Amino acid sequence: MARAVIWHVPVTVTGRTTSLRLFRLRDGRRCAVGFSSAGTLAELLGPEQAAVKLGEPALRALTAPLGIDELVLDPRLVAPPVSGPAADGAARPATGHPATRSGARLQRR
């Protein structure tokens, strides 16, 4: 019998409510993310990020009613650092690389 793969999924906890943290792909579509270990989650989102352990079927069941069918496993970069407006009021070009999703992409269902 195959063992279920458990993901560490980031959540937001507000009082007694726990909700999934959702992200966006480069094209603007929403997606859910999972991490193969608590360490990889902490490296990207910080050690204070709350998480729950879920299998892929459970994560898909939670995101399907929201119209989300993209799951990303172990993303490496979610977005570049955001810089404030330039001192002279002119817009400053973004620094770093464009938002990318370099982790494994799971197939859409």
Secondary structure by P-SEA (a helix, b strand, c coil): cbbbbbbbbbbbbcccbbbbbcccccccccbbbbbccaaaaaaaccccbbbbbbcaaaaaaaacccccccccccccccccccccccccccccccccccccccccccccc
